[in-house]
């Protein structure tokens, strides 16, 4: 079996493709169930920058096509439209890819911290739905461990911008000082919280939060000294804001063109600055054509991402060394899984031979006392255990695939042990 990843990200696909192939939290369970039926064990990692599916397969090329077909079918998209944007890695390359992702090395904003939690969440959801067993769970545990090491041992994650914070920096760069401006934040999830914290650091005048679950919006507003507006009054709040930042998990636009047109009419000549940090997008992209509106989305963060990347190139070298070490560590464990059935077969075969030969010997000693039988039984068990100790340790800890195959030949592990 090989580890396989099939996916697309901000490097391989434009935003309009990424958003069509993302999986919402509500879709994950049914998607994982469908994948389990078609390709077996799998984990879906879907964020604003990527959609990736991890699987364990002994036919990577066939499984790659099955995954691509599933993703296209699940989202109702022609397979030909997504194929040019897909990448696939298997074996150590797939492991290295995920460990780099978890370390923030493959993010739009290098070193951003959200991805590590997203990797952990993807593993949890797949485990809870029965879609991931030991091999893939072990891979994702290794990814989380690697991500933590990179953050603790390198400068990659130190003072790194999150995508949310980068959006605020983009607003500051475009508008100048944000002091005294009224900001409407749509969404109080993890991304929304990061945005709100970043806004407070740049001294905005008033922070208003709109969230479908009002209690969550109130909780965030209380912690930051902001206020809450009912989600049903979003269109009215939009007309009073200088900046609106949307970061929800909604499957459809939460800010429509009609809402923005009405907001602009109420504002007069004051421009409306919109930032869409969601994938799929929260704001209808057609509003960018409206006079008095400036709309930015994930793709517009590229300039900040490049600056962030340049600042972390040296630290990334150290991080990549850690990733390489952890890939080797995981692959050693992964290869050891092949040794388990071989060791069990060897031990079972040796035990069958021991029992058979002991029975023959005892048959020739009908007068032997029971306590002596126990001694002989323990003696033969000990001899077999000591003989097998060094070979099993080698197979478990050091043997490569060719040596495992040699062990099968040497001990005839697929043959009848009674054969001469």
C-alpha distance (Angstrom), angle and dihedral (degrees) to the residues before:
residue distance angle dihedral
X1 . . .
X2 3.81 . .
X3 3.78 131.1 .
X4 3.81 109.2 -115.3
X5 3.80 131.7 -171.3
X6 3.80 124.7 -171.0
X7 3.78 119.5 -179.2
X8 3.76 152.9 109.0
X9 3.80 132.8 -118.8
X10 3.80 144.0 178.3
X11 3.80 89.7 -70.4
X12 3.80 97.1 52.0
X13 3.80 102.7 36.1
X14 3.82 139.1 34.5
X15 3.78 120.2 -115.9
X16 3.80 94.2 -101.5
X17 3.83 89.3 60.3
X18 3.79 95.7 40.9
X19 3.79 93.3 53.9
X20 3.80 92.8 50.6
X21 3.80 91.8 55.1
X22 3.80 100.5 42.0
X23 3.81 120.4 113.4
X24 3.79 117.9 -135.2
X25 3.80 120.6 -144.3
X26 3.79 88.8 -105.0
X27 3.82 91.6 54.5
X28 3.80 98.6 47.7
X29 3.80 99.2 83.9
X30 3.81 95.1 50.9
X31 3.81 91.6 41.8
X32 3.81 92.3 51.3
X33 3.80 90.2 47.8
X34 3.79 90.8 52.7
X35 3.79 92.2 47.3
X36 3.80 91.4 49.1
X37 3.80 89.9 55.6
X38 3.81 93.9 47.5
X39 3.81 106.4 34.2
X40 3.81 106.2 7.1
X41 3.78 125.9 -129.0
X42 3.81 112.7 24.7
X43 3.81 146.1 154.5
X44 3.81 126.0 -152.9
X45 3.81 119.7 -146.7
X46 3.81 108.0 -169.9
X47 3.82 121.1 170.1
X48 3.79 136.6 147.5
X49 3.82 88.6 -85.6
X50 3.80 103.0 40.3
X51 3.77 150.8 13.4
X52 3.79 112.8 -153.3
X53 3.79 133.3 167.2
X54 3.79 120.5 -156.6
X55 3.79 121.4 -160.1
X56 3.80 141.5 163.7
X57 3.79 112.6 -125.0
X58 3.79 142.0 161.7
X59 3.82 89.5 -155.4
X60 3.85 104.9 48.9
X61 3.82 96.3 173.2
X62 3.81 93.3 51.0
X63 3.80 93.0 43.1
X64 3.81 91.3 48.7
X65 3.79 90.1 58.5
X66 3.80 92.2 45.0
X67 3.81 90.6 53.3
X68 3.81 92.8 47.2
X69 3.80 90.8 49.2
X70 3.79 91.2 48.0
X71 3.81 94.4 50.4
X72 3.81 92.0 47.8
X73 3.80 92.2 46.5
X74 3.81 94.4 45.3
X75 3.80 91.5 54.2
X76 3.80 95.4 36.6
X77 3.81 94.7 -118.7
X78 3.81 128.8 139.7
X79 3.82 108.6 -103.1
X80 3.80 90.0 -135.2
X81 3.80 89.9 61.8
X82 3.79 94.4 58.8
X83 3.80 103.5 32.7
X84 3.85 94.9 84.4
X85 3.81 90.1 56.5
X86 3.81 98.4 48.0
X87 3.78 125.5 100.1
X88 3.78 127.8 -170.3
X89 3.80 133.0 -165.0
X90 3.78 130.2 177.5
X91 3.78 137.9 -171.7
X92 3.79 117.0 4.7
X93 3.82 90.7 -10.2
X94 3.81 90.7 60.9
X95 3.80 91.1 47.2
X96 3.80 91.5 49.1
X97 3.80 90.3 49.3
X98 3.81 94.5 54.0
X99 3.79 93.8 43.9
X100 3.80 89.2 51.4
X101 3.80 90.3 48.8
X102 3.82 92.1 51.0
X103 3.80 89.5 49.3
X104 3.80 92.2 55.9
X105 3.81 93.0 -114.7
X106 3.81 94.2 120.4
X107 3.81 97.3 43.6
X108 3.79 126.6 113.5
X109 3.80 85.8 -118.6
X110 3.80 103.9 41.4
X111 3.78 111.3 -129.6
X112 3.82 96.2 15.1
X113 3.79 111.4 157.7
X114 3.81 103.8 -142.1
X115 3.79 95.3 78.2
X116 3.81 94.9 67.7
X117 3.80 91.5 59.0
X118 3.80 90.0 45.1
X119 3.82 91.1 54.0
X120 3.80 89.6 50.3
X121 3.81 91.9 47.8
X122 3.82 91.8 50.2
X123 3.80 90.2 54.5
X124 3.81 92.0 47.3
X125 3.80 94.8 50.8
X126 3.82 92.6 47.5
X127 3.82 91.6 48.3
X128 3.80 92.9 48.5
X129 3.80 92.1 50.3
X130 3.80 92.8 47.9
X131 3.80 92.7 -115.4
X132 3.80 97.4 120.2
X133 3.77 129.4 50.8
X134 3.80 133.7 179.6
X135 3.84 101.1 -55.0
X136 3.83 98.4 52.7
X137 3.79 94.2 34.0
X138 3.81 87.1 53.5
X139 3.82 89.3 51.1
X140 3.80 92.9 51.9
X141 3.80 92.0 45.6
X142 3.81 86.8 54.7
X143 3.81 89.4 49.7
X144 3.80 92.9 52.0
X145 3.80 90.8 46.9
X146 3.81 90.7 50.3
X147 3.79 92.7 48.1
X148 3.79 90.7 52.5
X149 3.80 92.1 48.6
X150 3.80 92.2 51.1
X151 3.80 91.4 51.1
X152 3.79 93.2 46.2
X153 3.80 99.6 41.0
X154 3.82 104.6 34.8
X155 3.80 140.6 45.0
X156 3.81 93.5 -119.5
X157 3.77 95.2 101.2
X158 3.79 97.6 32.4
X159 3.81 109.6 115.0
X160 3.80 89.2 -15.4
X161 3.76 116.8 164.7
X162 3.75 118.3 -116.6
X163 3.79 116.3 -142.3
X164 3.80 87.4 -108.9
X165 3.78 92.7 54.0
X166 3.79 90.6 45.0
X167 3.80 88.1 57.4
X168 3.78 90.1 55.9
X169 3.80 90.0 47.8
X170 3.79 88.5 52.4
X171 3.81 90.3 53.8
X172 3.79 90.7 49.1
X173 3.79 91.8 48.7
X174 3.81 91.8 50.2
X175 3.80 100.3 40.7
X176 3.77 101.5 27.3
X177 3.79 114.1 -137.9
X178 3.81 115.3 19.6
X179 3.79 93.0 -161.8
X180 3.77 112.5 130.4
X181 3.79 95.0 10.2
X182 3.80 122.3 129.1
X183 3.80 113.6 -122.8
X184 3.79 126.5 -164.0
X185 3.82 113.6 -157.0
X186 3.80 115.1 -163.5
X187 3.80 109.7 -160.3
X188 3.80 131.8 31.4
X189 3.81 99.2 -153.3
X190 3.80 125.1 112.6
X191 3.81 93.6 -68.9
X192 3.80 90.6 46.4
X193 3.79 91.6 51.7
X194 3.79 91.3 52.0
X195 3.80 90.5 49.3
X196 3.79 91.8 49.4
X197 3.79 92.6 50.3
X198 3.80 91.3 48.7
X199 3.80 91.3 49.1
X200 3.77 91.5 54.4
X201 3.80 91.2 53.2
X202 3.81 91.1 58.4
X203 3.79 93.8 48.4
X204 3.79 105.8 -115.4
X205 3.77 114.4 -173.3
X206 3.81 101.6 -128.9
X207 3.78 131.0 7.2
X208 3.81 118.1 -158.0
X209 3.82 120.5 -175.7
X210 3.79 127.4 -156.6
X211 3.79 118.3 -172.7
X212 3.80 132.8 162.1
X213 3.81 89.8 -127.5
X214 3.79 99.2 53.5
X215 3.81 95.0 -164.7
X216 3.81 90.7 62.4
X217 3.79 90.1 48.9
X218 3.80 90.5 50.2
X219 3.79 91.5 49.5
X220 3.81 91.8 53.4
X221 3.81 92.6 43.4
X222 3.81 91.6 51.3
X223 3.80 91.9 51.9
X224 3.82 92.6 51.0
X225 3.77 103.1 33.2
X226 3.78 94.4 -109.8
X227 3.79 133.0 128.8
X228 3.80 134.9 -118.7
X229 3.77 131.7 -127.2
X230 3.82 122.0 -166.0
X231 3.79 112.1 -103.4
X232 3.79 89.1 -124.7
X233 3.82 88.3 63.5
X234 3.80 94.4 52.1
X235 3.81 94.0 116.0
X236 3.82 91.8 55.0
X237 3.81 92.2 46.3
X238 3.80 89.6 50.8
X239 3.79 90.5 59.8
X240 3.82 91.2 56.0
X241 3.82 97.9 46.7
X242 3.79 128.9 93.0
X243 3.81 92.2 -160.9
X244 3.79 129.0 23.1
X245 3.79 120.5 -167.8
X246 3.80 118.7 -171.2
X247 3.81 122.0 -161.5
X248 3.81 111.4 155.3
X249 3.81 136.2 132.6
X250 3.78 92.6 -124.5
X251 3.82 116.0 141.1
X252 3.83 92.5 -141.9
X253 3.81 137.7 38.7
X254 3.80 112.4 -68.4
X255 3.82 91.5 -174.0
X256 3.79 109.8 49.2
X257 3.77 131.3 -168.0
X258 3.82 91.6 -107.2
X259 3.81 90.7 53.8
X260 3.81 92.0 51.6
X261 3.82 92.8 45.7
X262 3.80 89.7 53.5
X263 3.81 91.5 45.8
X264 3.80 92.7 51.1
X265 3.81 90.9 49.7
X266 3.79 90.3 54.4
X267 3.81 93.3 46.6
X268 3.77 98.8 57.3
X269 3.80 111.6 -157.0
X270 3.80 97.1 -17.7
X271 3.84 108.3 113.0
X272 3.80 121.7 -123.6
X273 3.80 116.6 -135.4
X274 3.84 115.0 -155.3
X275 3.81 128.6 -172.1
X276 3.80 119.9 -172.3
X277 3.81 111.7 -163.2
X278 3.80 95.9 166.7
X279 3.79 132.7 104.6
X280 3.00 111.1 -133.1
X281 3.79 87.8 38.1
X282 3.80 120.4 -103.6
X283 3.82 96.3 -158.4
X284 3.79 124.6 61.1
X285 3.85 103.4 -111.9
X286 3.83 90.8 -142.3
X287 3.82 89.8 75.5
X288 3.80 87.4 75.8
X289 3.81 87.3 77.7
X290 3.80 93.2 58.2
X291 3.78 119.2 105.1
X292 3.77 112.3 -112.8
X293 3.82 94.0 24.2
X294 3.80 128.4 107.1
X295 3.81 113.7 -169.7
X296 3.80 125.8 -171.4
X297 3.81 129.5 178.0
X298 3.80 140.2 177.7
X299 3.81 92.7 -68.4
X300 3.81 90.4 58.0
X301 3.79 91.6 63.0
X302 3.81 91.1 73.0
X303 3.82 94.9 100.3
X304 3.80 91.8 54.2
X305 3.79 89.1 43.8
X306 3.80 91.4 55.6
X307 3.80 92.3 51.2
X308 3.78 89.3 47.8
X309 3.79 90.7 50.0
X310 3.80 94.2 51.7
X311 3.79 90.8 51.2
X312 3.80 91.9 55.2
X313 3.79 105.1 40.4
X314 3.80 94.8 106.2
X315 3.77 93.6 47.0
X316 3.80 89.7 48.3
X317 3.82 90.3 61.8
X318 3.81 89.6 60.8
X319 3.79 90.9 44.1
X320 3.80 91.7 52.1
X321 3.81 89.2 53.8
X322 3.80 89.2 55.0
X323 3.79 90.3 48.2
X324 3.82 89.9 51.3
X325 3.81 91.6 51.1
X326 3.79 91.7 49.0
X327 3.82 92.3 47.1
X328 3.81 89.5 54.8
X329 3.80 90.0 47.2
X330 3.79 92.4 51.1
X331 3.81 94.9 44.4
X332 3.80 89.7 52.8
X333 3.80 89.0 54.2
X334 3.81 91.4 43.3
X335 3.80 92.5 52.0
X336 3.80 89.8 47.4
X337 3.81 88.3 63.5
X338 3.82 87.4 68.7
X339 3.80 88.8 56.3
X340 3.81 94.9 56.0
X341 3.84 98.0 75.4
X342 3.81 90.3 41.9
X343 3.81 92.1 52.5
X344 3.81 92.1 45.8
X345 3.81 91.1 50.1
X346 3.80 91.3 47.7
X347 3.79 91.9 49.5
X348 3.80 92.4 46.0
X349 3.79 91.8 48.7
X350 3.80 92.1 48.8
X351 3.80 91.2 48.6
X352 3.81 91.9 50.5
X353 3.81 90.6 51.3
X354 3.83 91.3 46.6
X355 3.81 92.7 51.3
X356 3.79 93.3 45.9
X357 3.79 94.2 49.5
X358 3.81 92.0 44.0
X359 3.80 90.4 51.9
X360 3.81 90.1 51.0
X361 3.80 91.5 50.5
X362 3.78 93.8 47.2
X363 3.79 90.1 49.0
X364 3.80 87.9 61.2
X365 3.82 90.9 49.8
X366 3.81 104.1 54.8
X367 3.81 93.2 160.8
X368 3.82 96.5 54.0
X369 3.80 112.8 125.9
X370 3.80 120.8 -118.3
X371 3.81 94.1 -116.5
X372 3.79 88.8 55.3
X373 3.79 90.6 49.6
X374 3.81 88.3 56.5
X375 3.81 90.7 51.0
X376 3.80 92.7 50.2
X377 3.81 90.8 45.5
X378 3.82 91.4 52.5
X379 3.81 90.7 45.2
X380 3.81 93.7 54.0
X381 3.81 92.0 45.4
X382 3.81 89.8 52.4
X383 3.81 92.8 48.4
X384 3.82 92.5 51.3
X385 3.80 92.1 45.6
X386 3.81 92.6 51.3
X387 3.80 93.2 46.0
X388 3.82 92.0 50.9
X389 3.81 96.9 41.6
X390 3.81 99.8 86.1
X391 3.84 95.5 40.4
X392 3.82 93.1 49.5
X393 3.81 93.0 47.3
X394 3.79 89.9 50.7
X395 3.80 93.0 47.5
X396 3.80 92.6 47.9
X397 3.79 99.5 43.4
X398 3.79 110.0 23.2
X399 3.79 114.1 16.3
X400 3.79 119.7 110.8
X401 3.81 123.6 -153.1
X402 3.79 94.8 -87.0
X403 3.81 91.2 50.8
X404 3.80 90.8 49.5
X405 3.80 89.0 54.1
X406 3.81 89.2 48.2
X407 3.81 89.2 53.5
X408 3.80 90.0 54.2
X409 3.82 89.3 52.7
X410 3.80 94.5 43.1
X411 3.79 96.1 50.4
X412 3.84 95.3 31.3
X413 3.78 89.3 -128.9
X414 3.81 94.7 174.8
X415 3.82 94.2 51.0
X416 3.79 133.9 85.5
X417 3.86 104.7 -89.0
X418 3.81 89.8 -142.5
X419 3.80 92.2 63.5
X420 3.83 116.4 104.6
